[in-house]
């Protein structure tokens, strides 16, 4: 049995260059991307419903309770 990737969530704290794609104070799901991380970027599922790279300093990582994670899975 393979272990599923760890789910990571962040809160957007700024959207200076991406006002149509990111909403401050909104929770976003992070898609694991080692190459992006090495460049200080996060792959985020944004307002378009697609995943794009954004500066990591636009977000703060958070830990959601299990029931909240499940809601995000259903919404995705």
N, CA, C and O atoms as a Maestro MAE file, in Angstrom:
{
 s_m_m2io_version
 :::
 2.0.0
}

f_m_ct {
 s_m_title
 :::
 protein
 m_atom[304] {
  # First column is atom index #
  i_m_mmod_type
  r_m_x_coord
  r_m_y_coord
  r_m_z_coord
  i_m_residue_number
  s_m_chain_name
  s_m_pdb_residue_name
  s_m_pdb_atom_name
  i_m_atomic_number
  :::
  1 25 0.846 -1.184 0.000 1 A "UNK " " N  " 7
  2 3 0.000 0.000 0.000 1 A "UNK " " CA " 6
  3 2 0.885 1.239 0.000 1 A "UNK " " C  " 6
  4 15 1.785 1.355 0.832 1 A "UNK " " O  " 8
  5 25 0.642 2.159 -0.917 2 A "UNK " " N  " 7
  6 3 1.423 3.393 -0.957 2 A "UNK " " CA " 6
  7 2 0.724 4.466 -0.144 2 A "UNK " " C  " 6
  8 15 -0.503 4.556 -0.107 2 A "UNK " " O  " 8
  9 25 1.534 5.260 0.494 3 A "UNK " " N  " 7
  10 3 0.997 6.340 1.321 3 A "UNK " " CA " 6
  11 2 0.589 7.509 0.433 3 A "UNK " " C  " 6
  12 15 1.337 7.907 -0.460 3 A "UNK " " O  " 8
  13 25 -0.598 8.056 0.680 4 A "UNK " " N  " 7
  14 3 -1.051 9.194 -0.118 4 A "UNK " " CA " 6
  15 2 -0.263 10.440 0.261 4 A "UNK " " C  " 6
  16 15 0.194 10.559 1.397 4 A "UNK " " O  " 8
  17 25 -0.098 11.367 -0.672 5 A "UNK " " N  " 7
  18 3 0.653 12.586 -0.365 5 A "UNK " " CA " 6
  19 2 -0.002 13.365 0.770 5 A "UNK " " C  " 6
  20 15 -1.225 13.396 0.901 5 A "UNK " " O  " 8
  21 25 0.830 13.983 1.576 6 A "UNK " " N  " 7
  22 3 0.329 14.799 2.677 6 A "UNK " " CA " 6
  23 2 -0.398 16.017 2.117 6 A "UNK " " C  " 6
  24 15 0.090 16.681 1.202 6 A "UNK " " O  " 8
  25 25 -1.558 16.296 2.675 7 A "UNK " " N  " 7
  26 3 -2.325 17.454 2.233 7 A "UNK " " CA " 6
  27 2 -1.807 18.684 2.960 7 A "UNK " " C  " 6
  28 15 -1.565 18.655 4.167 7 A "UNK " " O  " 8
  29 25 -1.643 19.746 2.219 8 A "UNK " " N  " 7
  30 3 -1.180 20.992 2.807 8 A "UNK " " CA " 6
  31 2 -2.134 22.104 2.396 8 A "UNK " " C  " 6
  32 15 -2.591 22.179 1.255 8 A "UNK " " O  " 8
  33 25 -2.416 22.964 3.368 9 A "UNK " " N  " 7
  34 3 -3.299 24.094 3.126 9 A "UNK " " CA " 6
  35 2 -2.607 25.365 3.588 9 A "UNK " " C  " 6
  36 15 -1.791 25.349 4.510 9 A "UNK " " O  " 8
  37 25 -2.946 26.458 2.935 10 A "UNK " " N  " 7
  38 3 -2.356 27.754 3.263 10 A "UNK " " CA " 6
  39 2 -3.445 28.823 3.259 10 A "UNK " " C  " 6
  40 15 -4.502 28.651 2.651 10 A "UNK " " O  " 8
  41 25 -3.171 29.918 3.943 11 A "UNK " " N  " 7
  42 3 -4.024 31.104 3.874 11 A "UNK " " CA " 6
  43 2 -3.271 32.158 3.078 11 A "UNK " " C  " 6
  44 15 -2.091 32.416 3.317 11 A "UNK " " O  " 8
  45 25 -3.971 32.757 2.134 12 A "UNK " " N  " 7
  46 3 -3.386 33.827 1.332 12 A "UNK " " CA " 6
  47 2 -3.295 35.096 2.193 12 A "UNK " " C  " 6
  48 15 -4.284 35.506 2.802 12 A "UNK " " O  " 8
  49 25 -2.120 35.707 2.241 13 A "UNK " " N  " 7
  50 3 -1.950 36.932 3.021 13 A "UNK " " CA " 6
  51 2 -1.701 38.156 2.140 13 A "UNK " " C  " 6
  52 15 -1.690 39.287 2.625 13 A "UNK " " O  " 8
  53 25 -1.500 37.918 0.839 14 A "UNK " " N  " 7
  54 3 -1.356 39.032 -0.094 14 A "UNK " " CA " 6
  55 2 -1.585 38.542 -1.513 14 A "UNK " " C  " 6
  56 15 -1.421 37.358 -1.806 14 A "UNK " " O  " 8
  57 25 -1.963 39.458 -2.387 15 A "UNK " " N  " 7
  58 3 -2.208 39.086 -3.785 15 A "UNK " " CA " 6
  59 2 -1.759 40.200 -4.736 15 A "UNK " " C  " 6
  60 15 -2.340 40.382 -5.805 15 A "UNK " " O  " 8
  61 25 -0.737 40.930 -4.345 16 A "UNK " " N  " 7
  62 3 -0.274 42.119 -5.069 16 A "UNK " " CA " 6
  63 2 -0.302 41.993 -6.591 16 A "UNK " " C  " 6
  64 15 -0.861 42.850 -7.275 16 A "UNK " " O  " 8
  65 25 0.288 40.948 -7.114 17 A "UNK " " N  " 7
  66 3 0.402 40.797 -8.561 17 A "UNK " " CA " 6
  67 2 -0.676 39.900 -9.165 17 A "UNK " " C  " 6
  68 15 -0.703 39.692 -10.378 17 A "UNK " " O  " 8
  69 25 -1.567 39.367 -8.321 18 A "UNK " " N  " 7
  70 3 -2.560 38.395 -8.795 18 A "UNK " " CA " 6
  71 2 -3.954 38.642 -8.216 18 A "UNK " " C  " 6
  72 15 -4.556 37.714 -7.678 18 A "UNK " " O  " 8
  73 25 -4.481 39.856 -8.308 19 A "UNK " " N  " 7
  74 3 -5.772 40.143 -7.665 19 A "UNK " " CA " 6
  75 2 -6.951 39.341 -8.226 19 A "UNK " " C  " 6
  76 15 -7.927 39.114 -7.511 19 A "UNK " " O  " 8
  77 25 -6.883 38.915 -9.470 20 A "UNK " " N  " 7
  78 3 -7.980 38.130 -10.045 20 A "UNK " " CA " 6
  79 2 -7.866 36.642 -9.698 20 A "UNK " " C  " 6
  80 15 -8.836 35.895 -9.826 20 A "UNK " " O  " 8
  81 25 -6.681 36.218 -9.261 21 A "UNK " " N  " 7
  82 3 -6.434 34.794 -9.032 21 A "UNK " " CA " 6
  83 2 -6.412 34.387 -7.573 21 A "UNK " " C  " 6
  84 15 -6.697 33.235 -7.246 21 A "UNK " " O  " 8
  85 25 -6.074 35.323 -6.685 22 A "UNK " " N  " 7
  86 3 -5.949 35.013 -5.263 22 A "UNK " " CA " 6
  87 2 -6.757 35.990 -4.424 22 A "UNK " " C  " 6
  88 15 -6.812 37.183 -4.724 22 A "UNK " " O  " 8
  89 25 -7.383 35.476 -3.370 23 A "UNK " " N  " 7
  90 3 -8.141 36.317 -2.447 23 A "UNK " " CA " 6
  91 2 -7.467 36.295 -1.079 23 A "UNK " " C  " 6
  92 15 -7.327 35.223 -0.488 23 A "UNK " " O  " 8
  93 25 -7.046 37.443 -0.561 24 A "UNK " " N  " 7
  94 3 -6.487 37.474 0.786 24 A "UNK " " CA " 6
  95 2 -7.481 36.893 1.801 24 A "UNK " " C  " 6
  96 15 -8.694 37.061 1.672 24 A "UNK " " O  " 8
  97 25 -6.947 36.222 2.791 25 A "UNK " " N  " 7
  98 3 -7.687 35.588 3.887 25 A "UNK " " CA " 6
  99 2 -8.439 34.328 3.461 25 A "UNK " " C  " 6
  100 15 -9.221 33.791 4.246 25 A "UNK " " O  " 8
  101 25 -8.224 33.853 2.257 26 A "UNK " " N  " 7
  102 3 -8.883 32.629 1.787 26 A "UNK " " CA " 6
  103 2 -7.923 31.451 1.917 26 A "UNK " " C  " 6
  104 15 -6.712 31.602 1.750 26 A "UNK " " O  " 8
  105 25 -8.475 30.278 2.217 27 A "UNK " " N  " 7
  106 3 -7.687 29.052 2.334 27 A "UNK " " CA " 6
  107 2 -7.558 28.412 0.954 27 A "UNK " " C  " 6
  108 15 -8.530 28.304 0.206 27 A "UNK " " O  " 8
  109 25 -6.338 27.991 0.639 28 A "UNK " " N  " 7
  110 3 -6.058 27.323 -0.632 28 A "UNK " " CA " 6
  111 2 -5.361 25.994 -0.382 28 A "UNK " " C  " 6
  112 15 -4.656 25.821 0.613 28 A "UNK " " O  " 8
  113 25 -5.569 25.059 -1.302 29 A "UNK " " N  " 7
  114 3 -4.901 23.762 -1.261 29 A "UNK " " CA " 6
  115 2 -3.590 23.864 -2.031 29 A "UNK " " C  " 6
  116 15 -3.534 24.457 -3.108 29 A "UNK " " O  " 8
  117 25 -2.548 23.286 -1.473 30 A "UNK " " N  " 7
  118 3 -1.231 23.258 -2.111 30 A "UNK " " CA " 6
  119 2 -1.043 21.901 -2.782 30 A "UNK " " C  " 6
  120 15 -1.344 20.862 -2.195 30 A "UNK " " O  " 8
  121 25 -0.550 21.920 -4.002 31 A "UNK " " N  " 7
  122 3 -0.181 20.700 -4.720 31 A "UNK " " CA " 6
  123 2 1.324 20.519 -4.547 31 A "UNK " " C  " 6
  124 15 2.100 21.430 -4.834 31 A "UNK " " O  " 8
  125 25 1.728 19.359 -4.084 32 A "UNK " " N  " 7
  126 3 3.149 19.108 -3.850 32 A "UNK " " CA " 6
  127 2 3.936 19.253 -5.154 32 A "UNK " " C  " 6
  128 15 3.574 18.677 -6.180 32 A "UNK " " O  " 8
  129 25 5.016 20.032 -5.095 33 A "UNK " " N  " 7
  130 3 5.868 20.274 -6.262 33 A "UNK " " CA " 6
  131 2 7.256 20.647 -5.757 33 A "UNK " " C  " 6
  132 15 7.517 21.801 -5.418 33 A "UNK " " O  " 8
  133 25 8.143 19.656 -5.712 34 A "UNK " " N  " 7
  134 3 9.490 19.859 -5.173 34 A "UNK " " CA " 6
  135 2 10.278 20.896 -5.971 34 A "UNK " " C  " 6
  136 15 11.021 21.689 -5.393 34 A "UNK " " O  " 8
  137 25 10.123 20.894 -7.278 35 A "UNK " " N  " 7
  138 3 10.840 21.867 -8.109 35 A "UNK " " CA " 6
  139 2 10.393 23.290 -7.769 35 A "UNK " " C  " 6
  140 15 11.221 24.195 -7.663 35 A "UNK " " O  " 8
  141 25 9.103 23.482 -7.602 36 A "UNK " " N  " 7
  142 3 8.578 24.804 -7.241 36 A "UNK " " CA " 6
  143 2 9.093 25.231 -5.875 36 A "UNK " " C  " 6
  144 15 9.507 26.376 -5.693 36 A "UNK " " O  " 8
  145 25 9.067 24.309 -4.914 37 A "UNK " " N  " 7
  146 3 9.536 24.631 -3.561 37 A "UNK " " CA " 6
  147 2 10.980 25.098 -3.562 37 A "UNK " " C  " 6
  148 15 11.345 26.003 -2.812 37 A "UNK " " O  " 8
  149 25 11.803 24.483 -4.401 38 A "UNK " " N  " 7
  150 3 13.218 24.871 -4.448 38 A "UNK " " CA " 6
  151 2 13.391 26.296 -4.973 38 A "UNK " " C  " 6
  152 15 14.437 26.914 -4.771 38 A "UNK " " O  " 8
  153 25 12.361 26.814 -5.650 39 A "UNK " " N  " 7
  154 3 12.391 28.187 -6.168 39 A "UNK " " CA " 6
  155 2 11.578 29.148 -5.303 39 A "UNK " " C  " 6
  156 15 11.311 30.282 -5.702 39 A "UNK " " O  " 8
  157 25 11.185 28.681 -4.109 40 A "UNK " " N  " 7
  158 3 10.380 29.457 -3.161 40 A "UNK " " CA " 6
  159 2 9.007 29.811 -3.748 40 A "UNK " " C  " 6
  160 15 8.489 30.913 -3.561 40 A "UNK " " O  " 8
  161 25 8.441 28.834 -4.464 41 A "UNK " " N  " 7
  162 3 7.108 28.973 -5.044 41 A "UNK " " CA " 6
  163 2 6.209 27.868 -4.508 41 A "UNK " " C  " 6
  164 15 6.695 26.821 -4.079 41 A "UNK " " O  " 8
  165 25 4.901 28.099 -4.531 42 A "UNK " " N  " 7
  166 3 3.919 27.077 -4.174 42 A "UNK " " CA " 6
  167 2 2.991 26.870 -5.354 42 A "UNK " " C  " 6
  168 15 2.604 27.822 -6.031 42 A "UNK " " O  " 8
  169 25 2.637 25.612 -5.596 43 A "UNK " " N  " 7
  170 3 1.640 25.299 -6.628 43 A "UNK " " CA " 6
  171 2 0.288 25.280 -5.929 43 A "UNK " " C  " 6
  172 15 0.017 24.412 -5.098 43 A "UNK " " O  " 8
  173 25 -0.558 26.249 -6.275 44 A "UNK " " N  " 7
  174 3 -1.837 26.486 -5.606 44 A "UNK " " CA " 6
  175 2 -2.982 26.276 -6.587 44 A "UNK " " C  " 6
  176 15 -2.883 26.659 -7.753 44 A "UNK " " O  " 8
  177 25 -4.068 25.669 -6.117 45 A "UNK " " N  " 7
  178 3 -5.296 25.637 -6.903 45 A "UNK " " CA " 6
  179 2 -5.990 26.966 -6.621 45 A "UNK " " C  " 6
  180 15 -6.498 27.193 -5.523 45 A "UNK " " O  " 8
  181 25 -6.006 27.841 -7.628 46 A "UNK " " N  " 7
  182 3 -6.481 29.211 -7.418 46 A "UNK " " CA " 6
  183 2 -7.946 29.383 -7.791 46 A "UNK " " C  " 6
  184 15 -8.678 28.402 -7.931 46 A "UNK " " O  " 8
  185 25 -8.369 30.625 -7.951 47 A "UNK " " N  " 7
  186 3 -9.774 30.941 -8.233 47 A "UNK " " CA " 6
  187 2 -10.263 30.387 -9.569 47 A "UNK " " C  " 6
  188 15 -11.467 30.224 -9.766 47 A "UNK " " O  " 8
  189 25 -9.351 30.099 -10.481 48 A "UNK " " N  " 7
  190 3 -9.745 29.540 -11.770 48 A "UNK " " CA " 6
  191 2 -10.062 28.049 -11.664 48 A "UNK " " C  " 6
  192 15 -10.650 27.464 -12.574 48 A "UNK " " O  " 8
  193 25 -9.663 27.436 -10.535 49 A "UNK " " N  " 7
  194 3 -9.839 25.999 -10.364 49 A "UNK " " CA " 6
  195 2 -8.663 25.205 -10.900 49 A "UNK " " C  " 6
  196 15 -8.639 23.979 -10.802 49 A "UNK " " O  " 8
  197 25 -7.692 25.901 -11.465 50 A "UNK " " N  " 7
  198 3 -6.482 25.272 -11.990 50 A "UNK " " CA " 6
  199 2 -5.324 25.526 -11.024 50 A "UNK " " C  " 6
  200 15 -5.405 26.399 -10.160 50 A "UNK " " O  " 8
  201 25 -4.250 24.756 -11.183 51 A "UNK " " N  " 7
  202 3 -3.087 24.973 -10.314 51 A "UNK " " CA " 6
  203 2 -2.033 25.786 -11.048 51 A "UNK " " C  " 6
  204 15 -1.701 25.528 -12.205 51 A "UNK " " O  " 8
  205 25 -1.519 26.783 -10.325 52 A "UNK " " N  " 7
  206 3 -0.489 27.681 -10.841 52 A "UNK " " CA " 6
  207 2 0.539 27.940 -9.749 52 A "UNK " " C  " 6
  208 15 0.284 27.704 -8.568 52 A "UNK " " O  " 8
  209 25 1.696 28.425 -10.158 53 A "UNK " " N  " 7
  210 3 2.755 28.740 -9.207 53 A "UNK " " CA " 6
  211 2 2.635 30.178 -8.728 53 A "UNK " " C  " 6
  212 15 2.395 31.099 -9.508 53 A "UNK " " O  " 8
  213 25 2.811 30.346 -7.406 54 A "UNK " " N  " 7
  214 3 2.768 31.672 -6.777 54 A "UNK " " CA " 6
  215 2 3.904 31.772 -5.764 54 A "UNK " " C  " 6
  216 15 4.371 30.751 -5.260 54 A "UNK " " O  " 8
  217 25 4.355 32.988 -5.458 55 A "UNK " " N  " 7
  218 3 5.411 33.167 -4.461 55 A "UNK " " CA " 6
  219 2 4.960 32.609 -3.102 55 A "UNK " " C  " 6
  220 15 3.850 32.881 -2.647 55 A "UNK " " O  " 8
  221 25 5.829 31.835 -2.474 56 A "UNK " " N  " 7
  222 3 5.496 31.215 -1.190 56 A "UNK " " CA " 6
  223 2 5.203 32.256 -0.111 56 A "UNK " " C  " 6
  224 15 4.431 31.989 0.811 56 A "UNK " " O  " 8
  225 25 5.815 33.447 -0.218 57 A "UNK " " N  " 7
  226 3 5.595 34.452 0.822 57 A "UNK " " CA " 6
  227 2 4.231 35.142 0.712 57 A "UNK " " C  " 6
  228 15 3.937 36.047 1.492 57 A "UNK " " O  " 8
  229 25 3.408 34.731 -0.232 58 A "UNK " " N  " 7
  230 3 2.028 35.218 -0.323 58 A "UNK " " CA " 6
  231 2 1.089 34.407 0.576 58 A "UNK " " C  " 6
  232 15 -0.104 34.698 0.660 58 A "UNK " " O  " 8
  233 25 1.641 33.386 1.246 59 A "UNK " " N  " 7
  234 3 0.821 32.442 2.011 59 A "UNK " " CA " 6
  235 2 1.445 32.090 3.353 59 A "UNK " " C  " 6
  236 15 2.654 32.212 3.553 59 A "UNK " " O  " 8
  237 25 0.580 31.645 4.272 60 A "UNK " " N  " 7
  238 3 1.013 31.085 5.550 60 A "UNK " " CA " 6
  239 2 0.410 29.687 5.645 60 A "UNK " " C  " 6
  240 15 -0.792 29.512 5.450 60 A "UNK " " O  " 8
  241 25 1.245 28.694 5.944 61 A "UNK " " N  " 7
  242 3 0.776 27.315 6.079 61 A "UNK " " CA " 6
  243 2 -0.104 27.177 7.322 61 A "UNK " " C  " 6
  244 15 0.163 27.775 8.364 61 A "UNK " " O  " 8
  245 25 -1.163 26.370 7.181 62 A "UNK " " N  " 7
  246 3 -2.061 26.110 8.311 62 A "UNK " " CA " 6
  247 2 -2.361 24.616 8.385 62 A "UNK " " C  " 6
  248 15 -2.189 23.891 7.405 62 A "UNK " " O  " 8
  249 25 -2.807 24.168 9.544 63 A "UNK " " N  " 7
  250 3 -3.241 22.787 9.755 63 A "UNK " " CA " 6
  251 2 -4.744 22.810 9.952 63 A "UNK " " C  " 6
  252 15 -5.243 23.449 10.877 63 A "UNK " " O  " 8
  253 25 -5.465 22.115 9.087 64 A "UNK " " N  " 7
  254 3 -6.918 22.048 9.193 64 A "UNK " " CA " 6
  255 2 -7.335 20.803 9.970 64 A "UNK " " C  " 6
  256 15 -6.659 19.776 9.902 64 A "UNK " " O  " 8
  257 25 -8.438 20.883 10.704 65 A "UNK " " N  " 7
  258 3 -8.987 19.674 11.327 65 A "UNK " " CA " 6
  259 2 -9.417 18.696 10.228 65 A "UNK " " C  " 6
  260 15 -9.748 19.118 9.120 65 A "UNK " " O  " 8
  261 25 -9.413 17.417 10.523 66 A "UNK " " N  " 7
  262 3 -9.746 16.376 9.554 66 A "UNK " " CA " 6
  263 2 -11.090 16.633 8.842 66 A "UNK " " C  " 6
  264 15 -11.147 16.506 7.619 66 A "UNK " " O  " 8
  265 25 -12.172 16.988 9.558 67 A "UNK " " N  " 7
  266 3 -13.444 17.239 8.863 67 A "UNK " " CA " 6
  267 2 -13.345 18.369 7.828 67 A "UNK " " C  " 6
  268 15 -13.997 18.313 6.786 67 A "UNK " " O  " 8
  269 25 -12.542 19.375 8.111 68 A "UNK " " N  " 7
  270 3 -12.364 20.479 7.153 68 A "UNK " " CA " 6
  271 2 -11.594 19.996 5.922 68 A "UNK " " C  " 6
  272 15 -11.919 20.383 4.800 68 A "UNK " " O  " 8
  273 25 -10.579 19.155 6.124 69 A "UNK " " N  " 7
  274 3 -9.824 18.593 4.993 69 A "UNK " " CA " 6
  275 2 -10.760 17.806 4.086 69 A "UNK " " C  " 6
  276 15 -10.658 17.891 2.862 69 A "UNK " " O  " 8
  277 25 -11.666 17.045 4.678 70 A "UNK " " N  " 7
  278 3 -12.603 16.243 3.904 70 A "UNK " " CA " 6
  279 2 -13.528 17.133 3.062 70 A "UNK " " C  " 6
  280 15 -13.877 16.775 1.937 70 A "UNK " " O  " 8
  281 25 -13.919 18.275 3.599 71 A "UNK " " N  " 7
  282 3 -14.758 19.210 2.841 71 A "UNK " " CA " 6
  283 2 -14.005 19.723 1.630 71 A "UNK " " C  " 6
  284 15 -14.582 19.847 0.549 71 A "UNK " " O  " 8
  285 25 -12.716 20.025 1.794 72 A "UNK " " N  " 7
  286 3 -11.909 20.469 0.665 72 A "UNK " " CA " 6
  287 2 -11.782 19.373 -0.384 72 A "UNK " " C  " 6
  288 15 -11.771 19.668 -1.579 72 A "UNK " " O  " 8
  289 25 -11.686 18.114 0.035 73 A "UNK " " N  " 7
  290 3 -11.607 17.005 -0.914 73 A "UNK " " CA " 6
  291 2 -12.885 16.902 -1.743 73 A "UNK " " C  " 6
  292 15 -12.814 16.664 -2.949 73 A "UNK " " O  " 8
  293 25 -14.031 17.073 -1.132 74 A "UNK " " N  " 7
  294 3 -15.307 17.002 -1.837 74 A "UNK " " CA " 6
  295 2 -15.430 18.154 -2.817 74 A "UNK " " C  " 6
  296 15 -15.931 17.974 -3.927 74 A "UNK " " O  " 8
  297 25 -14.977 19.343 -2.415 75 A "UNK " " N  " 7
  298 3 -15.080 20.533 -3.259 75 A "UNK " " CA " 6
  299 2 -14.143 20.459 -4.463 75 A "UNK " " C  " 6
  300 15 -14.410 21.078 -5.494 75 A "UNK " " O  " 8
  301 25 -13.058 19.714 -4.341 76 A "UNK " " N  " 7
  302 3 -12.059 19.646 -5.421 76 A "UNK " " CA " 6
  303 2 -12.482 18.786 -6.514 76 A "UNK " " C  " 6
  304 15 -11.753 18.627 -7.492 76 A "UNK " " O  " 8
  :::
 }
 m_bond[303] {
  # First column is bond index #
  i_m_from
  i_m_to
  i_m_order
  :::
  1 1 2 1
  2 2 3 1
  3 3 4 2
  4 3 5 1
  5 5 6 1
  6 6 7 1
  7 7 8 2
  8 7 9 1
  9 9 10 1
  10 10 11 1
  11 11 12 2
  12 11 13 1
  13 13 14 1
  14 14 15 1
  15 15 16 2
  16 15 17 1
  17 17 18 1
  18 18 19 1
  19 19 20 2
  20 19 21 1
  21 21 22 1
  22 22 23 1
  23 23 24 2
  24 23 25 1
  25 25 26 1
  26 26 27 1
  27 27 28 2
  28 27 29 1
  29 29 30 1
  30 30 31 1
  31 31 32 2
  32 31 33 1
  33 33 34 1
  34 34 35 1
  35 35 36 2
  36 35 37 1
  37 37 38 1
  38 38 39 1
  39 39 40 2
  40 39 41 1
  41 41 42 1
  42 42 43 1
  43 43 44 2
  44 43 45 1
  45 45 46 1
  46 46 47 1
  47 47 48 2
  48 47 49 1
  49 49 50 1
  50 50 51 1
  51 51 52 2
  52 51 53 1
  53 53 54 1
  54 54 55 1
  55 55 56 2
  56 55 57 1
  57 57 58 1
  58 58 59 1
  59 59 60 2
  60 59 61 1
  61 61 62 1
  62 62 63 1
  63 63 64 2
  64 63 65 1
  65 65 66 1
  66 66 67 1
  67 67 68 2
  68 67 69 1
  69 69 70 1
  70 70 71 1
  71 71 72 2
  72 71 73 1
  73 73 74 1
  74 74 75 1
  75 75 76 2
  76 75 77 1
  77 77 78 1
  78 78 79 1
  79 79 80 2
  80 79 81 1
  81 81 82 1
  82 82 83 1
  83 83 84 2
  84 83 85 1
  85 85 86 1
  86 86 87 1
  87 87 88 2
  88 87 89 1
  89 89 90 1
  90 90 91 1
  91 91 92 2
  92 91 93 1
  93 93 94 1
  94 94 95 1
  95 95 96 2
  96 95 97 1
  97 97 98 1
  98 98 99 1
  99 99 100 2
  100 99 101 1
  101 101 102 1
  102 102 103 1
  103 103 104 2
  104 103 105 1
  105 105 106 1
  106 106 107 1
  107 107 108 2
  108 107 109 1
  109 109 110 1
  110 110 111 1
  111 111 112 2
  112 111 113 1
  113 113 114 1
  114 114 115 1
  115 115 116 2
  116 115 117 1
  117 117 118 1
  118 118 119 1
  119 119 120 2
  120 119 121 1
  121 121 122 1
  122 122 123 1
  123 123 124 2
  124 123 125 1
  125 125 126 1
  126 126 127 1
  127 127 128 2
  128 127 129 1
  129 129 130 1
  130 130 131 1
  131 131 132 2
  132 131 133 1
  133 133 134 1
  134 134 135 1
  135 135 136 2
  136 135 137 1
  137 137 138 1
  138 138 139 1
  139 139 140 2
  140 139 141 1
  141 141 142 1
  142 142 143 1
  143 143 144 2
  144 143 145 1
  145 145 146 1
  146 146 147 1
  147 147 148 2
  148 147 149 1
  149 149 150 1
  150 150 151 1
  151 151 152 2
  152 151 153 1
  153 153 154 1
  154 154 155 1
  155 155 156 2
  156 155 157 1
  157 157 158 1
  158 158 159 1
  159 159 160 2
  160 159 161 1
  161 161 162 1
  162 162 163 1
  163 163 164 2
  164 163 165 1
  165 165 166 1
  166 166 167 1
  167 167 168 2
  168 167 169 1
  169 169 170 1
  170 170 171 1
  171 171 172 2
  172 171 173 1
  173 173 174 1
  174 174 175 1
  175 175 176 2
  176 175 177 1
  177 177 178 1
  178 178 179 1
  179 179 180 2
  180 179 181 1
  181 181 182 1
  182 182 183 1
  183 183 184 2
  184 183 185 1
  185 185 186 1
  186 186 187 1
  187 187 188 2
  188 187 189 1
  189 189 190 1
  190 190 191 1
  191 191 192 2
  192 191 193 1
  193 193 194 1
  194 194 195 1
  195 195 196 2
  196 195 197 1
  197 197 198 1
  198 198 199 1
  199 199 200 2
  200 199 201 1
  201 201 202 1
  202 202 203 1
  203 203 204 2
  204 203 205 1
  205 205 206 1
  206 206 207 1
  207 207 208 2
  208 207 209 1
  209 209 210 1
  210 210 211 1
  211 211 212 2
  212 211 213 1
  213 213 214 1
  214 214 215 1
  215 215 216 2
  216 215 217 1
  217 217 218 1
  218 218 219 1
  219 219 220 2
  220 219 221 1
  221 221 222 1
  222 222 223 1
  223 223 224 2
  224 223 225 1
  225 225 226 1
  226 226 227 1
  227 227 228 2
  228 227 229 1
  229 229 230 1
  230 230 231 1
  231 231 232 2
  232 231 233 1
  233 233 234 1
  234 234 235 1
  235 235 236 2
  236 235 237 1
  237 237 238 1
  238 238 239 1
  239 239 240 2
  240 239 241 1
  241 241 242 1
  242 242 243 1
  243 243 244 2
  244 243 245 1
  245 245 246 1
  246 246 247 1
  247 247 248 2
  248 247 249 1
  249 249 250 1
  250 250 251 1
  251 251 252 2
  252 251 253 1
  253 253 254 1
  254 254 255 1
  255 255 256 2
  256 255 257 1
  257 257 258 1
  258 258 259 1
  259 259 260 2
  260 259 261 1
  261 261 262 1
  262 262 263 1
  263 263 264 2
  264 263 265 1
  265 265 266 1
  266 266 267 1
  267 267 268 2
  268 267 269 1
  269 269 270 1
  270 270 271 1
  271 271 272 2
  272 271 273 1
  273 273 274 1
  274 274 275 1
  275 275 276 2
  276 275 277 1
  277 277 278 1
  278 278 279 1
  279 279 280 2
  280 279 281 1
  281 281 282 1
  282 282 283 1
  283 283 284 2
  284 283 285 1
  285 285 286 1
  286 286 287 1
  287 287 288 2
  288 287 289 1
  289 289 290 1
  290 290 291 1
  291 291 292 2
  292 291 293 1
  293 293 294 1
  294 294 295 1
  295 295 296 2
  296 295 297 1
  297 297 298 1
  298 298 299 1
  299 299 300 2
  300 299 301 1
  301 301 302 1
  302 302 303 1
  303 303 304 2
  :::
 }
}
